[in-house]
């Protein structure tokens, strides 16, 4: 295990680091105040886990756990997973996913769901390597 790697929930003080990771991940600028506002809005719904190496944020994983109508247990979904390119292939994404799965399990969710792009073969291969499989077709309709 990498002793210099820490996985912990993001706090309000981490907004700048979260913003930088989101900007890198999505290619759209996110500033600290926006990330802080989003983190505050997630309270009680979604947990952002940060991966820190020697104190610097190098990755994140966001887990949403919510009740849903179809069952008496909560629904858990990983909504974001990102590791900075220079820190990939070092087990960080696996650690983030293990932590997210443990958090989901602790909250009573029997499964974890996630979405990834049809063309994102690298992510698909990673998820399959840790035990995820095809489940459903996700669809959307843009409203704005």
NUTORZA-503435 format. One line per 2 residues: their letters; for each residue x, y, z of N, C-alpha, C, CB. Coordinates in nm, 4 decimals, padded with zeros to 6 digits, always signed. Last residue first. Glycine has a CB too. Layout:
# NUTORZA-503435
a> X,Y,Z,X,Y,Z,X,Y,Z,X,Y,Z | ...;
# end
This chain:
# NUTORZA-503435
xx> -03.2168,+02.1731,-02.2134,-03.1707,+02.3110,-02.2376,-03.0507,+02.3076,-02.3311,-03.1337,+02.3830,-02.1034 | -03.2735,+01.9080,-02.2206,-03.3845,+01.9997,-02.1951,-03.3464,+02.1455,-02.2169,-03.4348,+01.9814,-02.0541;
xx> -03.1823,+01.6137,-02.3867,-03.1419,+01.7479,-02.3434,-03.2648,+01.8362,-02.3306,-03.0402,+01.8104,-02.4427 | -03.2284,+01.2987,-02.2731,-03.2866,+01.3982,-02.3616,-03.2482,+01.5339,-02.3071,-03.4421,+01.3827,-02.3731;
xx> -03.0676,+00.9786,-02.2600,-03.0964,+01.1124,-02.2088,-03.1639,+01.1928,-02.3166,-02.9684,+01.1831,-02.1606 | -02.9932,+00.6494,-02.1315,-03.0444,+00.7395,-02.2343,-03.0649,+00.8765,-02.1742,-03.1760,+00.6863,-02.2951;
xx> -02.8050,+00.3600,-02.0849,-02.8438,+00.4902,-02.0323,-02.8872,+00.5781,-02.1500,-02.7262,+00.5565,-01.9519 | -02.8745,+00.0264,-02.0675,-02.8438,+00.1333,-02.1608,-02.8922,+00.2633,-02.0992,-02.9092,+00.1086,-02.3005;
xx> -02.7232,-00.1852,-01.8195,-02.8371,-00.1200,-01.8836,-02.7858,-00.0202,-01.9862,-02.9279,-00.0497,-01.7786 | -02.4908,-00.3411,-01.7661,-02.6144,-00.3599,-01.6914,-02.7355,-00.3057,-01.7669,-02.6038,-00.2928,-01.5559;
xx> -02.1665,-00.4785,-01.7881,-02.2765,-00.4094,-01.8539,-02.4063,-00.4429,-01.7809,-02.2854,-00.4486,-02.0045 | -01.9845,-00.4838,-01.4758,-02.0262,-00.5373,-01.6040,-02.1407,-00.4565,-01.6614,-02.0663,-00.6828,-01.5906;
xx> -01.7006,-00.4736,-01.2564,-01.8240,-00.4149,-01.3091,-01.8551,-00.4758,-01.4446,-01.8123,-00.2608,-01.3202 | -01.4505,-00.5665,-01.1625,-01.5719,-00.6432,-01.1375,-01.7023,-00.5850,-01.1870,-01.5839,-00.6642,-00.9970;
xx> -01.2248,-00.4401,-01.2333,-01.2552,-00.4405,-01.0900,-01.3933,-00.4999,-01.0616,-01.2473,-00.2984,-01.0341 | -01.2209,-00.4596,-01.5062,-01.1114,-00.5239,-01.4325,-01.1363,-00.5274,-01.2825,-00.9811,-00.4521,-01.4602;
xx> -01.4350,-00.2990,-01.5795,-01.4490,-00.4445,-01.5916,-01.3412,-00.5167,-01.5091,-01.4403,-00.4873,-01.7405 | -01.3156,-00.0490,-01.5355,-01.4312,-00.0908,-01.4554,-01.4520,-00.2420,-01.4628,-01.5579,-00.0180,-01.5026;
xx> -01.1089,-00.0591,-01.7345,-01.0787,-00.0448,-01.5914,-01.1946,-00.0967,-01.5076,-01.0490,+00.1027,-01.5560 | -01.2599,-00.0759,-01.9687,-01.1669,-00.1841,-01.9341,-01.1313,-00.1783,-01.7857,-01.0385,-00.1755,-02.0203;
xx> -01.3935,+00.1710,-01.9560,-01.4693,+00.0458,-01.9559,-01.3800,-00.0711,-01.9154,-01.5313,+00.0198,-02.0945 | -01.1786,+00.3487,-01.9755,-01.2581,+00.3436,-01.8520,-01.3361,+00.2128,-01.8440,-01.3548,+00.4639,-01.8446;
xx> -01.0979,+00.2827,-02.2386,-01.0034,+00.2732,-02.1276,-01.0786,+00.2621,-01.9951,-00.9090,+00.3954,-02.1258 | -01.3187,+00.3409,-02.3970,-01.2784,+00.2013,-02.3801,-01.1799,+00.1823,-02.2650,-01.2169,+00.1497,-02.5083;
xx> -01.5385,+00.5409,-02.4416,-01.4331,+00.5450,-02.3404,-01.3894,+00.4024,-02.3046,-01.4818,+00.6207,-02.2136 | -01.7560,+00.5315,-02.6052,-01.6247,+00.5348,-02.6692,-01.5094,+00.5299,-02.5692,-01.6126,+00.6589,-02.7536;
xx> -01.9709,+00.5393,-02.4284,-01.9572,+00.4258,-02.5200,-01.8163,+00.4170,-02.5770,-02.0586,+00.4366,-02.6337 | -01.8817,+00.6594,-02.0994,-01.9105,+00.6784,-02.2408,-01.8909,+00.5526,-02.3235,-01.8246,+00.7872,-02.2954;
xx> -02.0452,+00.5362,-01.8059,-01.9249,+00.5789,-01.8764,-01.9584,+00.5840,-02.0248,-01.8036,+00.4826,-01.8482 | -02.1961,+00.5226,-01.4860,-02.2086,+00.5452,-01.6302,-02.0721,+00.5811,-01.6846,-02.3126,+00.6573,-01.6622;
xx> -02.2696,+00.2873,-01.2258,-02.1945,+00.3993,-01.2819,-02.2223,+00.4070,-01.4304,-02.0424,+00.3846,-01.2549 | -02.3713,+00.1478,-00.9086,-02.3903,+00.1696,-01.0518,-02.2988,+00.2827,-01.0962,-02.5392,+00.2020,-01.0850;
xx> -02.3433,-00.0954,-00.6653,-02.2996,+00.0375,-00.7086,-02.3125,+00.0417,-00.8602,-02.1514,+00.0689,-00.6623 | -02.5581,-00.2647,-00.4293,-02.4877,-00.2540,-00.5574,-02.4413,-00.1108,-00.5775,-02.5784,-00.2990,-00.6751;
xx> -02.6840,-00.2420,-00.1869,-02.6341,-00.3737,-00.2251,-02.5528,-00.3730,-00.3545,-02.7492,-00.4683,-00.2394 | -02.6441,+00.0018,+00.0634,-02.6646,-00.0215,-00.0797,-02.6063,-00.1573,-00.1186,-02.5997,+00.0919,-00.1642;
xx> -02.5944,+00.0717,+00.3289,-02.6981,-00.0252,+00.2991,-02.7254,-00.0514,+00.1524,-02.8206,+00.0178,+00.3612 | -02.3811,+00.2229,+00.3947,-02.5106,+00.2920,+00.3937,-02.6248,+00.2011,+00.3478,-02.5033,+00.4145,+00.3033;
xx> -02.1736,+00.0484,+00.3603,-02.2016,+00.0938,+00.4968,-02.3366,+00.1652,+00.5073,-02.0904,+00.1865,+00.5447 | -02.1744,+00.0347,+00.0795,-02.2111,-00.0837,+00.1591,-02.2504,-00.0415,+00.3008,-02.0933,-00.1857,+00.1638;
xx> -02.0765,+00.2916,+00.0214,-02.2097,+00.2495,-00.0252,-02.2607,+00.1323,+00.0579,-02.2056,+00.2106,-00.1751 | -01.8215,+00.2718,+00.1384,-01.9160,+00.3739,+00.1852,-02.0583,+00.3362,+00.1450,-01.8790,+00.5133,+00.1281;
xx> -01.7113,+00.0708,-00.0189,-01.7246,+00.0498,+00.1255,-01.8249,+00.1489,+00.1847,-01.5873,+00.0642,+00.1956 | -01.7140,+00.2003,-00.2678,-01.7930,+00.0789,-00.2480,-01.8136,+00.0510,-00.0992,-01.7248,-00.0411,-00.3155;
xx> -01.5304,+00.4066,-00.2162,-01.6682,+00.4386,-00.2527,-01.7587,+00.3185,-00.2287,-01.6764,+00.4830,-00.3997 | -01.2977,+00.2543,-00.1693,-01.3518,+00.3408,-00.0631,-01.4975,+00.3753,-00.0912,-01.2683,+00.4703,-00.0501;
xx> -01.2673,+00.1348,-00.4196,-01.2851,+00.0515,-00.2997,-01.3467,+00.1324,-00.1857,-01.1500,-00.0084,-00.2550 | -01.2286,+00.3649,-00.5781,-01.3480,+00.2827,-00.5980,-01.3721,+00.1916,-00.4776,-01.3345,+00.1988,-00.7262;
xx> -00.9804,+00.4529,-00.4778,-01.0984,+00.5393,-00.4705,-01.2265,+00.4572,-00.4841,-01.0927,+00.6476,-00.5799 | -00.8212,+00.2316,-00.5466,-00.8395,+00.2689,-00.4051,-00.9630,+00.3562,-00.3880,-00.7148,+00.3429,-00.3514;
xx> -00.8388,+00.2460,-00.8257,-00.8852,+00.1265,-00.7539,-00.9118,+00.1580,-00.6073,-00.7819,+00.0131,-00.7653 | -00.7166,+00.4930,-00.8690,-00.8580,+00.4754,-00.9046,-00.9157,+00.3532,-00.8339,-00.8746,+00.4614,-01.0578;
xx> -00.4533,+00.4273,-00.7786,-00.5330,+00.5311,-00.7119,-00.6812,+00.5155,-00.7434,-00.4852,+00.6707,-00.7538 | -00.2754,+00.2558,-00.9015,-00.3718,+00.2002,-00.8075,-00.4628,+00.3008,-00.7400,-00.3003,+00.1261,-00.7045;
xx> -00.1278,+00.3671,-01.0962,-00.0597,+00.3495,-00.9683,-00.1559,+00.2981,-00.8603,+00.0035,+00.4819,-00.9237 | -00.2339,+00.4633,-01.3290,-00.1700,+00.3317,-01.3315,-00.0845,+00.3085,-01.2063,-00.0837,+00.3173,-01.4576;
xx> -00.1796,+00.8211,-01.2883,-00.2544,+00.7021,-01.3298,-00.1662,+00.5783,-01.3287,-00.3140,+00.7222,-01.4690 | -00.0601,+01.0585,-01.2446,-00.0745,+00.9693,-01.1286,-00.1514,+00.8419,-01.1625,-00.1449,+01.0423,-01.0152;
xx> -00.0693,+01.2144,-01.4674,+00.0634,+01.1785,-01.4184,+00.0596,+01.0840,-01.2975,+00.1393,+01.3037,-01.3821 | -00.3549,+01.2600,-01.4963,-00.2784,+01.1713,-01.5855,-00.1431,+01.1259,-01.5309,-00.2562,+01.2401,-01.7153;
xx> -00.5547,+01.2364,-01.2017,-00.4685,+01.3187,-01.2878,-00.3758,+01.2279,-01.3688,-00.3853,+01.4203,-01.2029 | -00.8514,+01.0584,-01.2068,-00.7157,+01.0627,-01.1525,-00.6317,+01.1425,-01.2522,-00.6564,+00.9165,-01.1287;
xx> -01.1941,+01.0388,-01.1370,-01.0868,+01.1012,-01.2148,-00.9570,+01.0941,-01.1368,-01.1210,+01.2480,-01.2495 | -01.5278,+00.9847,-01.1497,-01.4018,+00.9207,-01.1102,-01.2948,+00.9796,-01.1993,-01.4077,+00.7624,-01.1228;
xx> -01.8634,+01.0431,-01.0600,-01.7382,+01.0969,-01.1125,-01.6235,+01.0092,-01.0635,-01.7177,+01.2458,-01.0688 | -02.0669,+00.8901,-00.9600,-02.1000,+00.9905,-01.0618,-01.9761,+01.0527,-01.1250,-02.1857,+01.0996,-01.0009;
xx> -02.1636,+00.5854,-00.8598,-02.0419,+00.6655,-00.8747,-02.0695,+00.7612,-00.9898,-01.9125,+00.5752,-00.9017 | -02.4532,+00.5288,-00.6730,-02.3956,+00.5520,-00.8056,-02.2676,+00.6337,-00.7949,-02.4967,+00.6233,-00.8968;
xx> -02.6966,+00.3394,-00.5072,-02.5634,+00.4012,-00.5014,-02.5065,+00.4115,-00.6419,-02.4676,+00.3197,-00.4098 | -03.0016,+00.3397,-00.3428,-02.9375,+00.3303,-00.4731,-02.8040,+00.4030,-00.4633,-03.0280,+00.3907,-00.5870;
xx> -03.1030,+00.1694,-00.0386,-03.0645,+00.2855,-00.1200,-02.9981,+00.2462,-00.2520,-02.9706,+00.3745,-00.0412 | -03.3872,-00.0537,-00.0074,-03.2475,-00.0199,+00.0173,-03.2098,+00.0982,-00.0724,-03.1540,-00.1430,-00.0088;
xx> -03.6344,-00.1168,-00.0906,-03.6234,-00.0674,+00.0465,-03.4796,-00.0344,+00.0849,-03.6795,-00.1696,+00.1427 | -03.7090,-00.0057,-00.4288,-03.6578,-00.0992,-00.3276,-03.6532,-00.0330,-00.1909,-03.5178,-00.1501,-00.3663;
xx> -03.8034,+00.1857,-00.6080,-03.8112,+00.0450,-00.6452,-03.7646,-00.0530,-00.5388,-03.7321,+00.0234,-00.7665 | -03.7567,+00.4493,-00.5226,-03.8901,+00.3924,-00.5136,-03.8938,+00.2410,-00.5319,-03.9779,+00.4562,-00.6152;
xx> -03.4665,+00.5074,-00.3214,-03.5388,+00.5080,-00.4474,-03.6625,+00.4213,-00.4377,-03.4492,+00.4604,-00.5612 | -03.2295,+00.7139,-00.1421,-03.3409,+00.6193,-00.1455,-03.4012,+00.6184,-00.2859,-03.4488,+00.6560,-00.0390;
xx> -02.8808,+00.7371,-00.2421,-03.0132,+00.7951,-00.2194,-03.1194,+00.6854,-00.2118,-03.0481,+00.8955,-00.3310 | -02.5620,+00.8297,-00.2815,-02.6410,+00.7233,-00.2197,-02.7734,+00.7858,-00.1790,-02.5665,+00.6580,-00.0959;
xx> -02.2967,+00.8938,-00.4967,-02.4318,+00.9361,-00.4578,-02.5038,+00.8143,-00.4011,-02.5113,+00.9975,-00.5801 | -01.9623,+00.9689,-00.4941,-02.0606,+00.8632,-00.4728,-02.1914,+00.9237,-00.4240,-02.0082,+00.7587,-00.3719;
xx> -01.6801,+01.0526,-00.6768,-01.8014,+01.1034,-00.6140,-01.9059,+00.9930,-00.6109,-01.8550,+01.2281,-00.6890 | -01.3379,+01.0810,-00.6499,-01.4469,+00.9890,-00.6808,-01.5688,+01.0413,-00.6063,-01.4124,+00.8391,-00.6401;
xx> -01.0244,+01.2123,-00.7626,-01.1491,+01.2196,-00.6876,-01.2467,+01.1143,-00.7365,-01.2110,+01.3588,-00.6991 | -00.6719,+01.2961,-00.7347,-00.7866,+01.2279,-00.7911,-00.9090,+01.2464,-00.7043,-00.7571,+01.0809,-00.8092;
xx> -00.4811,+01.4433,-00.6136,-00.4436,+01.3818,-00.7416,-00.5599,+01.3072,-00.8056,-00.3266,+01.2863,-00.7217 | -00.3950,+01.6996,-00.3972,-00.5073,+01.6261,-00.4555,-00.4686,+01.5760,-00.5940,-00.6342,+01.7153,-00.4631;
xx> -00.1199,+01.6640,-00.1795,-00.1727,+01.7251,-00.3016,-00.2836,+01.6383,-00.3597,-00.0603,+01.7458,-00.4057 | -00.0179,+01.5183,+00.0373,-00.0978,+01.6381,+00.0638,-00.1581,+01.7046,-00.0577,-00.0154,+01.7361,+00.1335;
xx> +00.0988,+01.2941,-00.0754,+00.1847,+01.3920,-00.0085,+00.1130,+01.5255,+00.0076,+00.3151,+01.4114,-00.0869 | -00.1858,+01.2704,-00.2500,-00.0519,+01.2135,-00.2425,+00.0390,+01.3235,-00.1887,-00.0022,+01.1597,-00.3833;
xx> -00.5216,+01.2067,-00.2057,-00.4134,+01.3018,-00.1845,-00.2819,+01.2259,-00.1749,-00.4378,+01.3866,-00.0571 | -00.8328,+01.1808,-00.3365,-00.7074,+01.1072,-00.3231,-00.5977,+01.2118,-00.3136,-00.6832,+01.0072,-00.4441;
xx> -01.1527,+01.2403,-00.1981,-01.0300,+01.2929,-00.2579,-00.9160,+01.1958,-00.2348,-00.9952,+01.4315,-00.2000 | -01.4905,+01.1860,-00.2571,-01.3687,+01.1335,-00.1959,-01.2496,+01.1901,-00.2713,-01.3668,+00.9772,-00.1970;
xx> -01.7896,+01.3298,-00.1986,-01.6730,+01.3402,-00.2851,-01.5528,+01.2911,-00.2063,-01.6518,+01.4868,-00.3361 | -02.1100,+01.2058,-00.1713,-01.9824,+01.2234,-00.1015,-01.8712,+01.2257,-00.2040,-01.9587,+01.1106,+00.0032;
xx> -02.4435,+01.3204,-00.1771,-02.3286,+01.2700,-00.2522,-02.2015,+01.3017,-00.1741,-02.3230,+01.3321,-00.3957 | -02.6257,+01.3861,+00.0245,-02.6691,+01.3184,-00.0978,-02.5521,+01.2487,-00.1658,-02.7341,+01.4181,-00.1942;
xx> -02.5239,+01.5304,+00.2325,-02.6284,+01.4352,+00.2636,-02.6771,+01.3553,+00.1437,-02.7424,+01.5061,+00.3245 | -02.4276,+01.7923,+00.0216,-02.4304,+01.7417,+00.1583,-02.5506,+01.6508,+00.1816,-02.4325,+01.8575,+00.2574;
xx> -02.4226,+01.9150,-00.2237,-02.4195,+01.7687,-00.2204,-02.4381,+01.7100,-00.0808,-02.2898,+01.7203,-00.2772 | -02.3994,+02.1851,-00.1828,-02.5280,+02.1347,-00.2308,-02.5366,+01.9824,-00.2225,-02.5514,+02.1799,-00.3743;
xx> -02.1287,+02.2061,-00.1164,-02.2303,+02.2344,-00.0144,-02.3657,+02.1768,-00.0549,-02.2425,+02.3862,+00.0088 | -02.0131,+02.1505,-00.3657,-01.9873,+02.0611,-00.2517,-02.0923,+02.0812,-00.1427,-01.8457,+02.0855,-00.1941;
xx> -02.1058,+02.3761,-00.5088,-02.1496,+02.2413,-00.5462,-02.1283,+02.1425,-00.4313,-02.0743,+02.1935,-00.6716 | -01.9699,+02.5809,-00.3763,-02.1156,+02.5824,-00.3816,-02.1692,+02.4428,-00.4142,-02.1647,+02.6847,-00.4860;
xx> -01.7055,+02.5028,-00.4299,-01.7527,+02.5118,-00.2912,-01.9052,+02.5086,-00.2864,-01.6999,+02.6405,-00.2239 | -01.6985,+02.5275,-00.7083,-01.6800,+02.3957,-00.6474,-01.7305,+02.3958,-00.5033,-01.5313,+02.3542,-00.6520;
xx> -01.7315,+02.8065,-00.7204,-01.8304,+02.7174,-00.7826,-01.8204,+02.5778,-00.7226,-01.8102,+02.7114,-00.9361 | -01.4993,+02.8983,-00.5882,-01.6323,+02.9277,-00.5338,-01.7428,+02.8382,-00.5932,-01.6664,+03.0737,-00.5591;
xx> -01.2940,+02.7858,-00.7671,-01.3101,+02.7455,-00.6276,-01.4471,+02.7758,-00.5706,-01.2071,+02.8123,-00.5443 | -01.4206,+02.7137,-01.1017,-01.3410,+02.7884,-01.0036,-01.3740,+02.7408,-00.8624,-01.3665,+02.9408,-01.0165;
xx> -01.3777,+02.5303,-01.3880,-01.4547,+02.5373,-01.2642,-01.3662,+02.6119,-01.1653,-01.4964,+02.3926,-01.2102 | -01.3752,+02.5061,-01.7423,-01.3249,+02.5697,-01.6194,-01.4268,+02.5682,-01.5052,-01.2845,+02.7131,-01.6485;
xx> -01.3785,+02.1894,-01.8880,-01.4510,+02.3154,-01.8722,-01.4072,+02.3767,-01.7401,-01.6072,+02.2938,-01.8767 | -01.2684,+01.9396,-01.8886,-01.2235,+02.0343,-01.9896,-01.2977,+02.1671,-01.9876,-01.2371,+01.9732,-02.1238;
xx> -01.3194,+01.7469,-01.7002,-01.4259,+01.7799,-01.7939,-01.3851,+01.8778,-01.9030,-01.5409,+01.8358,-01.7196 | -01.0685,+01.7184,-01.5645,-01.1513,+01.6042,-01.6035,-01.2477,+01.6388,-01.7169,-01.2296,+01.5534,-01.4836;
xx> -00.9710,+01.9757,-01.5094,-00.8906,+01.8815,-01.5878,-00.9778,+01.7697,-01.6454,-00.7783,+01.8216,-01.5008 | -01.1876,+02.0691,-01.3552,-01.1475,+02.1401,-01.4775,-01.0673,+02.0478,-01.5673,-01.0653,+02.2665,-01.4436;
xx> -01.1800,+01.8898,-01.1411,-01.2961,+01.8922,-01.2304,-01.2643,+01.9616,-01.3625,-01.4135,+01.9619,-01.1623 | -00.9316,+01.9626,-01.0272,-00.9518,+01.8272,-01.0788,-01.0702,+01.8223,-01.1754,-00.9741,+01.7287,-00.9631;
xx> -00.9873,+02.2290,-00.9539,-00.8783,+02.1996,-01.0470,-00.8957,+02.0604,-01.1087,-00.7421,+02.2095,-00.9751 | -01.1985,+02.1912,-00.7694,-01.2182,+02.2710,-00.8916,-01.1112,+02.2388,-00.9955,-01.2160,+02.4217,-00.8587;
xx> -01.0674,+02.0527,-00.5676,-01.1761,+01.9873,-00.6405,-01.1996,+02.0594,-00.7726,-01.3061,+01.9848,-00.5558 | -00.8961,+02.2574,-00.4834,-00.8400,+02.1327,-00.5362,-00.9451,+02.0575,-00.6167,-00.7868,+02.0439,-00.4217;
xx> -01.0833,+02.4448,-00.3925,-00.9893,+02.4810,-00.5005,-00.9302,+02.3551,-00.5648,-00.8750,+02.5718,-00.4457 | -01.2173,+02.3011,-00.1843,-01.2883,+02.3462,-00.3040,-01.1935,+02.3800,-00.4193,-01.3732,+02.4675,-00.2708;
xx> -01.1363,+02.2128,+00.0610,-01.0776,+02.1470,-00.0565,-01.1349,+02.1982,-00.1885,-01.0989,+01.9974,-00.0474 | -01.2862,+02.3267,+00.2587,-01.1516,+02.3811,+00.2381,-01.0822,+02.3219,+00.1157,-01.0669,+02.3563,+00.3610;
xx> -01.5067,+02.1587,+00.2657,-01.5202,+02.2908,+00.2036,-01.3833,+02.3513,+00.1721,-01.5996,+02.3851,+00.2956 | -01.3687,+01.8313,+00.1947,-01.4293,+01.9305,+00.2831,-01.4378,+02.0639,+00.2082,-01.3472,+01.9456,+00.4160;
xx> -01.3931,+01.4970,+00.0788,-01.3577,+01.6367,+00.0541,-01.4339,+01.7259,+00.1511,-01.3883,+01.6768,-00.0928 | -01.2953,+01.2069,+00.2598,-01.4011,+01.2920,+00.2049,-01.3511,+01.4359,+00.1864,-01.5252,+01.2900,+00.2971;
xx> -00.9851,+01.0499,+00.1509,-01.0745,+01.1047,+00.2532,-01.1851,+01.1860,+00.1873,-00.9959,+01.1921,+00.3540 | -00.6941,+00.8739,+00.1203,-00.8275,+00.8885,+00.0627,-00.9178,+00.9378,+00.1749,-00.8805,+00.7526,+00.0001;
xx> -00.3516,+00.9240,+00.0639,-00.4611,+00.9341,+00.1602,-00.5913,+00.9490,+00.0815,-00.4399,+01.0550,+00.2595 | -00.0346,+00.7986,+00.0051,-00.1669,+00.8218,-00.0515,-00.2716,+00.8188,+00.0588,-00.1993,+00.7170,-00.1598;
xx> +00.2032,+00.7211,+00.1103,+00.1903,+00.8642,+00.0821,+00.0530,+00.8995,+00.0258,+00.2983,+00.9080,-00.0153 | +00.1912,+00.4475,+00.1268,+00.1749,+00.5232,+00.2508,+00.1578,+00.6722,+00.2256,+00.2937,+00.5004,+00.3416;
xx> +00.0465,+00.2253,-00.0705,+00.1200,+00.3506,-00.0846,+00.0945,+00.4376,+00.0383,+00.0787,+00.4252,-00.2149 | +00.0841,-00.1178,+00.0000,+00.0000,+00.0000,+00.0000,+00.0887,+00.1243,+00.0000,-00.0957,-00.0002,+00.1218;
# end
